[in-house]
Amino acid sequence: MLTSVFIALLVMVLIGLILGFILLPSFLKETPVMVSYSAPTQEDDQIEQKKKTAIQAKPSAPSSSQSKIIAANTASNLAIPVPELEFDANEVSLEFGSGDDFGAGWAMGDGNGTGGGGTTFFKQSVVAQRVAYVIDASKSMNKKRQELMREELTKSVKQLKAPMVYQIIFFSGPAWVAGSEEDYPDKAGVAKYTDDSGTYEWRRVKGGFAPKGKEQPVPWLELDLSNRKRSEKHIEEQVMSYGTNWGPPLTMALEMDPPPQIIFFMTDGTGGNTEKVLKDLSRLAKRKNTIINTVALMEPKASEGLIHLARETKGQFTIVDERGRAKVQKIED
């Protein structure tokens, strides 16, 4: 009995020793590895965490942020990488192009003049740098017609903007620069017009008047307050005189140096608009690259000749009816 008990205990001791030799090495290896590994891991995690926090706290530059948003929101069939460019997103370019695009000064193209500012006259809108007005001041301009002319011409001059230049030429039988001192006519049938540059005469000829001796020069007026006020005064005080002749005043305007880009030609008469005069004026205007916009003021009979001038020079034509209503008419080629 004792022997059996002793043998059983011995067997259990042997089994325990065997198990101890098997399991003990693994326990001895695990503990050092866990201890030596855990410490540096915690330190690294803290360092990494500090780095991440610092990066997140630093705000992104507005330029790079906005440039990416713009690129992302732009529809395109191509995938284009977004480079990291540094620029000031608040600096906006105002250059809208030049040359064949909008051009310097936003100038409009052919048909309305080029460069400078703009204005209107009896509903004709133009953009140009040099504008000349050739305006009928004949006796047939009754009170209502005069009022319309003075009102519309004053309004048009007020709309002009620097650096535009302009001039006003009045005509009846003779033609003269607005503001000239007038002596029309004397007993010998000679009309005299005096300005700062001298006195200029017009003599009676068959069918009207013609310049006698040197012709009155037509200078361009700079657009300033003084000139504008003087022009308004000349428009208001201009006296009507006898005769109507289209050729001389339009020739005076076309011979200006440099020539006008736009001429506004307004008349209530048909005098002097022969086929030869119209052809000569059209030919001269084309050579000078001048557009002639025409206005028939309550005179339908003048329409044919005025339409011819406008059509030949790529201009506009307006008819003003007896009630003073202006309508720009389409010109058929």
TAQUI-V461724 format. One record per residue. N is the residue number from 1. RES is the residue in one small letter. PHI is phi as a letter, one per 40 degrees, with the letter a starting at -180 (none if undefined). OMEGA is omega as a letter, one per 20 degrees, with the letter a starting at -180 (none if undefined). D_LAST is the distance of its C-alpha to the last C-alpha in Angstrom with 1 decimal. Layout:
{{N,RES,PHI,OMEGA,D_LAST} {N,RES,PHI,OMEGA,D_LAST}}
//
This chain:
{{1,m,none,r,142.1} {2,l,c,r,141.7} {3,t,c,a,140.7} {4,s,c,r,137.9} {5,v,c,a,136.5} {6,f,c,a,136.7} {7,i,c,a,134.9} {8,a,c,r,132.1} {9,l,c,r,131.6} {10,l,c,r,131.6} {11,v,c,a,128.9} {12,m,c,r,126.8} {13,v,c,r,127.2} {14,l,c,r,126.2} {15,i,c,r,123.1} {16,g,c,r,122.2} {17,l,c,r,122.6} {18,i,c,r,120.6} {19,l,c,r,117.7} {20,g,c,r,118.0} {21,f,c,a,117.6} {22,i,c,a,114.6} {23,l,c,a,112.7} {24,l,d,a,113.8} {25,p,c,a,111.6} {26,s,c,r,108.4} {27,f,c,a,109.3} {28,l,c,a,110.1} {29,k,c,a,106.7} {30,e,c,a,104.4} {31,t,c,r,105.5} {32,p,c,a,104.8} {33,v,c,a,101.3} {34,m,c,a,100.2} {35,v,c,a,101.5} {36,s,c,a,100.0} {37,y,c,a,96.6} {38,s,c,a,96.0} {39,a,c,r,96.3} {40,p,c,r,93.6} {41,t,c,a,91.2} {42,q,c,r,91.4} {43,e,c,r,90.8} {44,d,c,a,87.8} {45,d,c,a,86.3} {46,q,c,r,86.7} {47,i,c,a,85.0} {48,e,c,a,82.1} {49,q,c,r,81.8} {50,k,c,r,81.6} {51,k,c,a,78.9} {52,k,c,a,76.8} {53,t,c,r,77.1} {54,a,c,a,76.2} {55,i,c,a,72.9} {56,q,c,a,72.0} {57,a,c,a,72.7} {58,k,c,a,70.3} {59,p,c,r,66.8} {60,s,c,r,63.9} {61,a,c,a,61.5} {62,p,d,a,58.4} {63,s,c,a,56.1} {64,s,c,a,57.4} {65,s,c,a,57.6} {66,q,c,a,54.1} {67,s,c,r,52.6} {68,k,c,a,54.3} {69,i,c,r,53.0} {70,i,c,a,49.4} {71,a,c,a,49.8} {72,a,c,a,51.5} {73,n,c,r,48.9} {74,t,c,r,46.0} {75,a,c,r,45.0} {76,s,a,r,44.8} {77,n,c,a,45.6} {78,l,b,r,47.8} {79,a,c,a,51.1} {80,i,b,r,51.2} {81,p,c,a,54.5} {82,v,c,r,54.5} {83,p,c,r,56.1} {84,e,c,a,58.3} {85,l,b,r,56.3} {86,e,b,r,57.4} {87,f,a,a,54.8} {88,d,c,a,54.3} {89,a,c,a,52.5} {90,n,c,r,52.0} {91,e,c,a,49.9} {92,v,b,r,46.3} {93,s,c,r,43.6} {94,l,b,a,40.7} {95,e,c,a,38.8} {96,f,c,r,35.5} {97,g,h,r,34.3} {98,s,a,r,32.5} {99,g,g,a,30.2} {100,d,c,r,27.6} {101,d,c,a,28.7} {102,f,c,r,28.8} {103,g,g,a,29.8} {104,a,c,r,32.1} {105,g,g,r,31.6} {106,w,f,a,29.1} {107,a,c,r,26.2} {108,m,c,a,22.7} {109,g,c,a,20.1} {110,d,c,r,17.0} {111,g,h,a,14.6} {112,n,b,a,17.7} {113,g,g,a,20.1} {114,t,b,r,23.1} {115,g,g,r,26.7} {116,g,g,a,28.8} {117,g,b,a,28.6} {118,g,a,r,26.1} {119,t,a,r,25.7} {120,t,b,r,23.8} {121,f,a,a,23.0} {122,f,f,r,22.2} {123,k,g,r,21.2} {124,q,c,a,18.9} {125,s,b,a,20.6} {126,v,b,r,20.7} {127,v,b,a,23.1} {128,a,a,r,24.1} {129,q,b,a,27.3} {130,r,b,a,26.5} {131,v,b,r,25.0} {132,a,b,r,25.2} {133,y,b,r,25.1} {134,v,b,a,24.6} {135,i,b,r,26.0} {136,d,c,r,26.8} {137,a,b,a,30.6} {138,s,c,a,31.0} {139,k,c,r,33.6} {140,s,c,r,31.1} {141,m,c,a,30.8} {142,n,c,a,33.4} {143,k,d,a,35.3} {144,k,c,r,32.9} {145,r,c,r,29.9} {146,q,c,a,32.1} {147,e,d,r,33.2} {148,l,c,a,29.7} {149,m,c,a,28.7} {150,r,c,a,32.0} {151,e,c,a,32.0} {152,e,c,a,28.4} {153,l,c,r,28.8} {154,t,c,r,32.2} {155,k,c,a,31.0} {156,s,c,r,28.2} {157,v,c,r,30.8} {158,k,c,a,33.3} {159,q,c,a,30.9} {160,l,c,a,30.6} {161,k,b,r,32.7} {162,a,c,j,34.7} {163,p,c,r,34.1} {164,m,c,r,31.0} {165,v,b,a,31.3} {166,y,a,r,29.8} {167,q,a,r,30.2} {168,i,b,r,29.7} {169,i,b,r,29.2} {170,f,c,r,29.9} {171,f,a,r,29.3} {172,s,b,r,30.2} {173,g,c,r,31.2} {174,p,c,r,32.3} {175,a,a,a,30.9} {176,w,a,r,33.2} {177,v,c,a,33.5} {178,a,d,a,34.4} {179,g,g,r,38.2} {180,s,c,r,39.1} {181,e,c,a,42.0} {182,e,b,r,40.9} {183,d,b,a,42.8} {184,y,b,h,40.6} {185,p,c,r,41.6} {186,d,c,a,45.1} {187,k,c,a,47.1} {188,a,c,r,45.7} {189,g,g,r,42.2} {190,v,b,r,41.5} {191,a,c,a,39.7} {192,k,b,r,41.1} {193,y,b,a,39.8} {194,t,b,r,42.1} {195,d,b,a,41.7} {196,d,c,a,43.8} {197,s,c,r,42.7} {198,g,i,r,43.8} {199,t,b,a,43.0} {200,y,b,a,39.9} {201,e,b,r,39.7} {202,w,b,a,37.1} {203,r,b,r,38.3} {204,r,c,r,37.3} {205,v,b,r,35.5} {206,k,c,r,34.0} {207,g,g,r,31.0} {208,g,i,a,31.9} {209,f,b,r,33.3} {210,a,a,r,33.2} {211,p,d,r,35.0} {212,k,b,a,38.6} {213,g,g,a,40.0} {214,k,c,a,38.9} {215,e,c,a,35.7} {216,q,c,r,35.9} {217,p,c,a,35.1} {218,v,b,a,32.8} {219,p,c,r,34.3} {220,w,c,r,32.9} {221,l,b,r,34.8} {222,e,c,a,36.2} {223,l,c,r,35.7} {224,d,b,a,39.3} {225,l,c,a,41.1} {226,s,c,r,42.3} {227,n,c,a,38.9} {228,r,c,a,37.3} {229,k,c,r,40.1} {230,r,c,r,39.9} {231,s,c,r,36.2} {232,e,c,r,36.8} {233,k,c,r,39.6} {234,h,c,r,37.4} {235,i,c,a,34.7} {236,e,c,a,37.5} {237,e,c,a,39.3} {238,q,c,a,36.6} {239,v,c,r,37.6} {240,m,c,a,35.2} {241,s,b,a,35.5} {242,y,c,r,34.5} {243,g,h,r,31.4} {244,t,a,a,27.7} {245,n,a,a,26.0} {246,w,c,a,22.8} {247,g,c,a,23.4} {248,p,d,a,26.7} {249,p,c,r,26.1} {250,l,c,r,22.8} {251,t,c,r,24.5} {252,m,d,a,27.5} {253,a,c,a,25.5} {254,l,c,a,23.7} {255,e,c,r,27.1} {256,m,c,a,28.7} {257,d,b,i,30.5} {258,p,c,a,28.9} {259,p,c,r,25.5} {260,p,c,r,23.9} {261,q,c,r,21.6} {262,i,b,r,20.2} {263,i,b,r,20.4} {264,f,c,a,20.5} {265,f,b,a,20.2} {266,m,b,r,21.6} {267,t,a,r,22.7} {268,d,b,a,24.0} {269,g,b,a,23.9} {270,t,b,a,22.0} {271,g,c,r,24.6} {272,g,g,a,23.6} {273,n,c,r,19.9} {274,t,c,a,20.2} {275,e,c,r,17.6} {276,k,c,r,19.8} {277,v,c,a,20.1} {278,l,c,r,16.4} {279,k,c,a,16.0} {280,d,c,r,19.2} {281,l,c,a,18.3} {282,s,c,a,14.9} {283,r,c,r,16.9} {284,l,c,r,19.8} {285,a,c,r,17.8} {286,k,c,r,16.4} {287,r,c,a,20.0} {288,k,c,a,21.4} {289,n,f,a,19.0} {290,t,b,r,18.5} {291,i,c,r,15.8} {292,i,b,r,15.7} {293,n,c,a,15.6} {294,t,b,r,16.0} {295,v,b,r,18.2} {296,a,c,a,19.0} {297,l,c,r,22.7} {298,m,f,r,23.8} {299,e,b,a,22.2} {300,p,d,a,19.4} {301,k,c,r,19.6} {302,a,c,a,18.3} {303,s,d,a,15.0} {304,e,d,a,13.1} {305,g,c,a,14.2} {306,l,c,r,13.9} {307,i,c,r,10.3} {308,h,d,a,9.8} {309,l,c,a,12.1} {310,a,c,a,10.7} {311,r,c,a,7.1} {312,e,c,a,9.1} {313,t,b,r,11.7} {314,k,g,r,10.0} {315,g,b,a,11.9} {316,q,b,r,12.4} {317,f,b,r,13.0} {318,t,b,r,16.2} {319,i,b,r,17.8} {320,v,b,a,21.6} {321,d,c,a,23.5} {322,e,c,r,27.0} {323,r,c,r,28.6} {324,g,g,r,27.0} {325,r,c,a,24.9} {326,a,c,r,21.7} {327,k,b,r,18.7} {328,v,c,a,15.6} {329,q,c,r,12.6} {330,k,c,a,9.6} {331,i,c,r,6.5} {332,e,c,r,3.8} {333,d,c,none,0.0}}
//
